[in-house]
Amino acid sequence: MARIRTSSIKAVIAAKCPKCRVGKMFVGNTYSFRKQRMNDVCPHCGFRFEIEPGYFYAAMYVSYAMAVLEVIAVAWLTYEITESESPWLYFGVLIAAILLFSPFNYRYSRLILLHYLTPKVKYNPKYEDLLAEEEDAKN
């Protein structure tokens, strides 16, 4: 029986492992009072997320690109809504936007790096098939 596979986009949105697309990469929510923590290995397939020491330094570049796009969008929206030329308004709004988007950027820059920008990491559908077989056996 053919199984429906989890798409890469759905796996990124749900913060799933790039190899099995079943296990969660992060513990906790993006926005909460607790510090979000990334798992060292996938709880489902055992894939080690930090491929080599210092691997996630590359995620800073992805996070920077995301922050630039967010700042441009927020600045444009601020101008469209207020039509103000006050630098203090923009400074305050942009600092607030940077702080607001920081947890989001931390999580999704790492997800984007692993899912789309790391050629050694390949999706293996056998893990989803095993999970589906386990669920079928329970029912």
N, C-alpha and C positions, 0 to 999 in steps of 0.2 A: 504494500500500500504506500503510495507516495505521500510524503509528509510535507506540510507547508513550512517553508524555511523562514526564519526571522530575518528580515532585511537588515542591511547594515545601518540604515538610518534609524530604524526602530531600536536596534541594539544600542546605538549611541544615545538616543533620547532616554532610554531606560537604564543607561549606565551599565551595560552588560559587557562581559568579557569578549574581546575580539576573536578569540579562538573558538569558543563553544557557543557564545551568545546566549548562555543560560545563567552562569554565575554572575553575581553582582561585583562590580569593581570597587564600590564605595559602601561604607557603613554609614547609615544615617542619611538625612535629607540634605539637599543643597543649602537650604535656609532653615536653620534651627539654632537654638541657644547652645547646643553642643557643637564642638569642633568636628567638622567632617573629617573622616579618616579613610584612606584608601587601603584596601586589602593588599597584602604582599603577594599573595597567590590567589588564583581563582578558587572559590570554595567548591566548584563543580568539577573542573577538569585539571586543576593543579597548575595551570599556566602561571609562570612568574611574570608579573607585570613590568617590573623594572628589569629590562632585558640585559642591561649592563650597568655598571656603576655610573651614576650621573646621567642616566638616560633621559630623565625628565627635565633636564636643563633645556632640552630642545622644545619642551612644551611652553617655555617662556616666550619663544618667538611666535607661537600660535596664539598665546594669550595676548601678546602685544598687538597682533593684527586684529584680534577680536575687540580689544579695548579701543583701538583707533577707529574702527567702524562704529562702535557704540557711541563714542564721543562725538563723532561727526553727525550721527543721526540725532543725538540728544541736542546738540548745538543747533542743528537745523530746525528741529521741532520747537526749541525755545524761541528761536527767531520768529518762526511762523505764528506761534501763539502770542508772544509778547510784542514783537517788532521793536524791542528795546535795543539800544546801543550801549548800555551800561556794561563795562567789563566786569564789574562786581557781580552782576546777575549771572553772567555766563560762568564766571569763576566758581561761584557757589553751586550752581546747577551741575556743572561738570565734575566738581569734586564729589558731590553727592552721588552722581551717576557712577563714577569710578568705584566708590566704596560699595554701592549697591550691587554692581555687577561683578565684584571681585570673587565671591564664592562661586558664582556661575562660571566665570572664566577659568578658575582653578580646576574645576571638575571637567568642563567640556574641552579645555585645551589638551588635557591628558587623554581624554577619550578620542578626540580627533587625531592626535598624534599616533595613537596605537591602531585605530581602525583604518585610517586613510594614508598616513605618511610613513608607515613602517613596512617596507616590502617583505621582511622576513616573517611577519605575522600573517598567517593564512587561516581563514575560517575552515573549520572541520565539521561538517554536518552530522557526523556519527554521534556526537555528544547530544544533539537534539533528538536524534533517533532513539538513543538509549533512554533518555528521559521520557519520551513518548511511550516506549515499550514498558517502562516501569509504571507509568500512569495507567496504561491499558491493563496491565497485570493486576493492579489494585482494583479496577472496576470489574 
